[in-house]
Structures are given as structure tokens and as C-alpha cells.
Amino acid sequence: MTFQRARSEEQREIRRRAILDTAATMLDEMPVAEVSLNELSRRVGLAKSNVLRYFESREAVLLELLDDFLGDWLAVLADELAEGIAAEAAPEVRAERLAEILSRSLASRTVLCDLFGAQGGVLEHNVSVEVVKRHKRSSLAKLAGMVELVRRHVPELGEGAEMFCLTSLISAGALAAYVPPPPSLLAAYEDEPALGVLHLDLREALRISLTSALLGVLPRA
């Protein structure tokens, strides 16, 4: 891919989108930690200095992708919850269905979970105050949207819905760091099966974690 110099706002936006799309493709091939600005520049067909005209750092690119992926996921999640939770069911049943749907949906989006896992320790470093503020404004708006979805199906959570949503996303990022296990770990499990109790299935681990959190904050009769 090669570009001529961007002269109009439309051309600049096309260039920005190409950088984001290329980074998204890279995330399908490698973990967040392996995405480098040099490789991104090479793939998009721009000098590194030109990429930095549109995004101030690798982390700024990935933060914007996190915002994009989170918005796309929430749009899909709204339909998944509407189809999967019966409004007339008891609160405990609706809470368990919510945990099942969230865990399945998040586990199927490993790139999003990987970005969540890198957010606090990596992505929010090496960026300016303005980039962080823009990202946090977007994150707060999307968190509010997720809270509204959760309350729609389990209104009994009340004010606890916001903390549940926030910790759900943090848990998805933390647990995703263990999936998939490296070849050496798989070989150890095969050589010594008793160690396999430590093998983590992301969807099941999320389901247990989210179910425990939900049932813990539901009001008791």
C-alpha cells in the first residue's frame, strides 16, 4: 500500500483509517505486545514519521482501536442479551444467563480482551494527556452504555451494575493473558497431567467469575 501526500481532510481521514485497519489486521496475527510501530509503518506503506503525524505513538493507535472494538462489541451484545434473557425469569436466573452470555461473547473476542489486558499497564503509557482524556471520555460513554444494557435485563443490580461492568472488562483482560497457553506449558500438562488443573479455559473462567460477582451483589429476599 502506498500513499500520496494527504492534502484534504478527507484524504487525511482515509490515511488515519488505513493505519487503524492495518493495526487491526496485525492484532489478528499477533498479540498486542508484538505490534510495533516499525512493522505498522511498513505494512501501511508510510514512513514511521508520517504515521506519527496521525497518531503520536503505537499506544495511541491501539487505544483508538480499543474504543472502536468496544463500541462494535456493545452493539452486538445488545442483541445477544435481548435474545438470550427472558424478562419474566427470576433475578437469579437472569443473572446467570447474563454471566453466560457475557462470558461467551467476550471469550470469542480475544483481541478485545488482549487490549483490555494491556490498557492500564501499557496502552495508557507513552501517550499525551489529551489522548488519555479523549480515550477516557469515550470509555466512560461506552461503560454507561454497557451499564444501561445490564440494568435493562437485571435491574435488581441497581447501582452495583456500574462496578460489575467495569470489573467484568478488567477480568476479561486479566484472564485473557493466560490464553492460549504457550507450547512449553501445554507440553508440561501433557508430561504431567496432574498439572492440568491449572489449565484455563477463558469462557468458563469468565462465566464462574461473572456469575459469582452477579449473585454476590443481587439483593436478598
C-alpha positions as CSV (number, residue, x, y, z in Angstrom):
1,M,0.0,0.0,0.0
2,T,1.4,3.4,-1.0
3,F,0.0,6.9,-0.5
4,Q,0.4,10.3,-2.0
5,R,0.6,13.2,0.4
6,A,-2.7,13.8,2.0
7,R,-3.9,17.4,1.2
8,S,-7.6,17.4,2.2
9,E,-9.3,16.5,5.4
10,E,-11.0,13.6,3.6
11,Q,-7.6,12.3,2.5
12,R,-6.2,12.6,6.0
13,E,-9.1,10.6,7.4
14,I,-8.6,7.9,4.8
15,R,-4.9,7.8,5.9
16,R,-5.9,7.5,9.5
17,R,-8.4,4.8,8.8
18,A,-5.8,2.8,6.8
19,I,-3.4,2.9,9.8
20,L,-6.1,1.7,12.1
21,D,-7.3,-1.1,9.7
22,T,-3.7,-2.2,9.3
23,A,-3.1,-2.3,13.0
24,A,-6.4,-4.3,13.4
25,T,-5.1,-6.8,10.9
26,M,-1.9,-7.2,12.8
27,L,-3.8,-7.9,16.0
28,D,-5.4,-10.8,14.3
29,E,-2.0,-12.3,13.7
30,M,-0.1,-11.4,16.9
31,P,-0.6,-10.3,20.5
32,V,-0.7,-6.6,21.4
33,A,2.9,-6.8,22.8
34,E,4.3,-7.7,19.4
35,V,2.6,-4.9,17.4
36,S,5.4,-2.4,16.6
37,L,5.3,1.0,15.0
38,N,8.1,-0.1,12.6
39,E,6.1,-3.0,11.3
40,L,2.9,-1.0,11.2
41,S,4.6,1.7,9.1
42,R,6.0,-0.9,6.7
43,R,2.6,-2.6,6.2
44,V,0.7,0.7,5.7
45,G,3.3,1.9,3.3
46,L,4.3,5.1,5.2
47,A,7.5,6.3,6.8
48,K,7.3,6.0,10.6
49,S,7.5,9.8,10.8
50,N,4.4,10.0,8.7
51,V,2.5,7.6,10.8
52,L,3.4,9.8,13.8
53,R,1.6,12.7,12.1
54,Y,-1.7,10.9,12.6
55,F,-1.0,9.1,15.9
56,E,1.5,10.2,18.4
57,S,2.6,6.7,19.3
58,R,1.9,3.0,18.9
59,E,-0.1,3.1,22.1
60,A,-2.4,5.9,20.7
61,V,-3.2,3.7,17.7
62,L,-4.1,0.8,19.9
63,L,-6.2,2.9,22.3
64,E,-8.3,4.1,19.4
65,L,-8.7,0.6,18.2
66,L,-9.8,-0.4,21.7
67,D,-12.5,2.2,21.6
68,D,-13.6,1.0,18.2
69,F,-13.7,-2.7,19.1
70,L,-15.5,-1.9,22.4
71,G,-18.2,0.0,20.6
72,D,-18.7,-2.8,18.0
73,W,-18.9,-5.4,20.7
74,L,-21.5,-3.5,22.7
75,A,-23.7,-3.2,19.6
76,V,-23.6,-7.0,19.2
77,L,-24.0,-7.6,22.9
78,A,-27.3,-5.7,22.9
79,D,-28.8,-8.2,20.5
80,E,-27.3,-11.2,22.3
81,L,-28.8,-10.1,25.6
82,A,-32.2,-9.4,24.1
83,E,-32.3,-12.8,22.6
84,G,-30.9,-14.7,25.5
85,I,-32.6,-13.4,28.6
86,A,-36.2,-13.9,29.4
87,A,-37.7,-10.9,31.1
88,E,-40.1,-13.0,33.2
89,A,-37.4,-15.2,34.7
90,A,-36.3,-14.9,38.4
91,P,-33.5,-12.5,39.1
92,E,-31.0,-15.3,39.9
93,V,-31.9,-17.0,36.5
94,R,-31.5,-13.7,34.6
95,A,-28.2,-13.0,36.4
96,E,-26.8,-16.5,35.5
97,R,-27.9,-16.0,31.8
98,L,-26.2,-12.6,31.8
99,A,-23.0,-14.2,33.0
100,E,-23.2,-16.9,30.4
101,I,-23.8,-14.5,27.5
102,L,-21.1,-12.1,28.6
103,S,-18.5,-14.8,29.1
104,R,-19.3,-16.4,25.7
105,S,-19.3,-13.1,23.9
106,L,-16.1,-11.8,25.5
107,A,-14.2,-15.1,25.1
108,S,-15.0,-15.0,21.4
109,R,-13.3,-11.6,21.1
110,T,-9.7,-12.4,22.1
111,V,-8.3,-9.3,20.5
112,L,-10.6,-7.1,22.6
113,C,-9.7,-9.0,25.7
114,D,-6.0,-8.7,24.9
115,L,-6.4,-4.9,24.5
116,F,-8.3,-4.7,27.9
117,G,-5.4,-6.6,29.5
118,A,-2.8,-4.1,28.1
119,Q,-4.8,-1.0,28.7
120,G,-3.7,0.1,32.2
121,G,-0.1,-1.3,32.2
122,V,0.9,-0.5,28.5
123,L,-1.6,1.4,26.4
124,E,-2.2,4.3,28.7
125,H,1.6,5.0,28.9
126,N,3.6,6.9,26.2
127,V,0.5,9.0,25.3
128,S,-0.2,12.6,25.9
129,V,-2.7,14.0,28.4
130,E,-5.1,14.9,25.6
131,V,-5.0,11.4,24.1
132,V,-5.8,9.9,27.5
133,K,-8.6,12.4,28.2
134,R,-10.2,11.6,24.8
135,H,-9.9,7.9,25.4
136,K,-11.3,8.1,28.9
137,R,-14.3,10.2,27.7
138,S,-15.0,7.6,25.1
139,S,-14.6,4.7,27.6
140,L,-16.9,6.3,30.1
141,A,-19.6,6.8,27.5
142,K,-19.3,3.1,26.4
143,L,-19.3,1.9,30.0
144,A,-22.5,3.9,30.6
145,G,-24.0,2.1,27.6
146,M,-23.0,-1.3,28.9
147,V,-24.4,-0.4,32.3
148,E,-27.7,0.5,30.7
149,L,-27.8,-2.8,28.9
150,V,-27.1,-4.8,32.1
151,R,-29.7,-2.9,34.1
152,R,-32.3,-3.4,31.4
153,H,-32.1,-7.2,31.9
154,V,-31.1,-7.3,35.6
155,P,-32.5,-4.1,37.1
156,E,-32.1,-5.6,40.6
157,L,-28.4,-4.8,40.4
158,G,-29.2,-1.1,40.8
159,E,-26.0,1.0,41.5
160,G,-23.9,-2.2,41.6
161,A,-24.3,-2.5,37.8
162,E,-21.5,0.0,37.0
163,M,-18.9,-1.7,39.2
164,F,-20.0,-5.1,37.8
165,C,-19.5,-3.9,34.2
166,L,-16.1,-2.3,35.0
167,T,-14.8,-5.4,36.8
168,S,-16.1,-7.7,34.0
169,L,-14.0,-5.9,31.4
170,I,-10.9,-5.9,33.7
171,S,-11.4,-9.6,34.5
172,A,-11.6,-10.4,30.8
173,G,-8.3,-8.6,30.2
174,A,-6.6,-10.3,33.1
175,L,-7.8,-13.8,32.3
176,A,-7.0,-13.5,28.6
177,A,-3.3,-13.1,29.5
178,Y,-3.3,-16.9,30.2
179,V,-5.0,-17.9,26.9
180,P,-3.8,-19.6,24.8
181,P,-1.1,-21.2,26.9
182,P,2.4,-21.3,25.4
183,P,3.7,-24.6,23.9
184,S,6.0,-25.2,26.9
185,L,3.0,-25.1,29.2
186,L,1.0,-27.5,27.1
187,A,3.9,-29.8,27.0
188,A,4.2,-29.7,30.8
189,Y,0.5,-30.6,31.1
190,E,0.9,-33.5,28.7
191,D,4.0,-34.8,30.5
192,E,2.5,-34.3,34.0
193,P,-1.4,-34.5,33.7
194,A,-1.9,-33.5,37.3
195,L,-0.7,-30.0,36.5
196,G,-3.6,-29.7,34.0
197,V,-5.8,-28.5,36.9
198,L,-4.2,-25.1,36.3
199,H,-5.2,-25.1,32.6
200,L,-7.5,-22.1,32.0
201,D,-10.5,-22.0,29.7
202,L,-11.3,-18.3,29.2
203,R,-15.0,-18.7,28.7
204,E,-15.5,-21.0,31.7
205,A,-13.3,-18.9,33.9
206,L,-15.2,-15.8,32.9
207,R,-18.5,-17.5,33.5
208,I,-17.6,-18.5,37.0
209,S,-16.1,-15.1,37.9
210,L,-19.1,-13.1,36.5
211,T,-21.7,-15.4,38.0
212,S,-20.1,-15.1,41.4
213,A,-20.0,-11.3,41.1
214,L,-23.6,-11.0,40.0
215,L,-25.1,-13.3,42.6
216,G,-23.0,-11.6,45.2
217,V,-24.5,-8.2,44.6
218,L,-28.1,-9.2,44.0
219,P,-30.3,-8.1,46.8
220,R,-31.5,-10.9,49.1
221,A,-35.2,-11.5,49.6
